Amino acid sequence: MNSVRDSQRGKVYDAEQLVRAVFDRAAGSGQRTVEVHGSRLTLPVERKFASVESVQAYCDRVLRLNWVAVKWERAAVPIRVRARVGTGAAHYESAHGVLAVPVHGDSPRRGGAPWALRELVVLHEIAHHLESRPDAVAAHGPEFGGRYVELVEGVLGPEAGFLLRITMHDSGVRLA
C-alpha cells in the first residue's frame, strides 16, 4: 500500500472531469473546434468502448506502441482488465496489474451510460500502470500527471494533450 500523501488527487480528477466535459460537448454538438486560452483546437474523436474485452484490446495496443515501450519499462508488463462492481470509478490495482472498470450505467446525471468506458479514463489508468515505483510516489503526483498528459498527447493527439495540460495547470496540478 502506498503511504505517500496523494495531495493532487482532487485537482487531477477535477481537471480530468472538465476535459471530459469539453469532449462530451464537442461530440454532442458536432463542433470539434474549441477555443482554449486564445488557441483554437480541433479535438480528435475520443474512443468509447463497448466491453471489458474492447478495453483489454486497447490497453494491449497502447502498451505495444513503440514509443510507449521505449519510454516506460512497465509497458512490457501486461494489464489485465476486469469488470468492476458498482459504477463509481475505474481504478488500477498496482499489486496485480489490474485495471477495474465499471461497465454499467451510473446516475441519471450521467445519462445512465457506462461513463468509464472511454479513452481518457482508460489512459488515466494506463498512466498508473506505467509507474515503476508505485509505493515511492504519490498516485496522482507530478510524475503521474506528466505521464498522463504525455499518453493523451501521443495517443489521442497534441490538441487533446494541450487541452489536458492547460486544464491541469489551471487546476493547480503540478506535472513532472
NORPEVEN-V239809 format. One record per residue. N is the residue number from 1. SS is DSSP state (hx for helix, st for strand, lp for the rest). Layout:
BEGIN
N,SS
N,SS
END
This chain:
BEGIN
1,lp
2,lp
3,lp
4,lp
5,lp
6,lp
7,lp
8,lp
9,hx
10,hx
11,hx
12,hx
13,hx
14,hx
15,hx
16,hx
17,hx
18,hx
19,hx
20,hx
21,hx
22,hx
23,hx
24,hx
25,hx
26,hx
27,hx
28,hx
29,hx
30,lp
31,lp
32,lp
33,st
34,st
35,st
36,st
37,lp
38,lp
39,st
40,st
41,st
42,st
43,lp
44,lp
45,lp
46,lp
47,lp
48,st
49,lp
50,lp
51,lp
52,hx
53,hx
54,hx
55,hx
56,hx
57,hx
58,hx
59,hx
60,hx
61,hx
62,hx
63,hx
64,hx
65,lp
66,hx
67,hx
68,hx
69,hx
70,hx
71,hx
72,lp
73,hx
74,hx
75,hx
76,hx
77,lp
78,lp
79,lp
80,st
81,st
82,st
83,st
84,st
85,lp
86,lp
87,lp
88,lp
89,lp
90,lp
91,st
92,st
93,st
94,lp
95,lp
96,lp
97,lp
98,st
99,st
100,st
101,st
102,st
103,lp
104,lp
105,lp
106,lp
107,lp
108,hx
109,hx
110,hx
111,lp
112,lp
113,lp
114,lp
115,lp
116,lp
117,lp
118,st
119,hx
120,hx
121,hx
122,hx
123,hx
124,hx
125,hx
126,hx
127,hx
128,hx
129,hx
130,lp
131,lp
132,lp
133,lp
134,lp
135,lp
136,lp
137,lp
138,lp
139,lp
140,lp
141,lp
142,hx
143,hx
144,hx
145,hx
146,hx
147,hx
148,hx
149,hx
150,hx
151,hx
152,hx
153,hx
154,hx
155,hx
156,hx
157,lp
158,hx
159,hx
160,hx
161,hx
162,hx
163,hx
164,hx
165,hx
166,hx
167,hx
168,hx
169,hx
170,hx
171,lp
172,lp
173,lp
174,lp
175,lp
176,lp
END
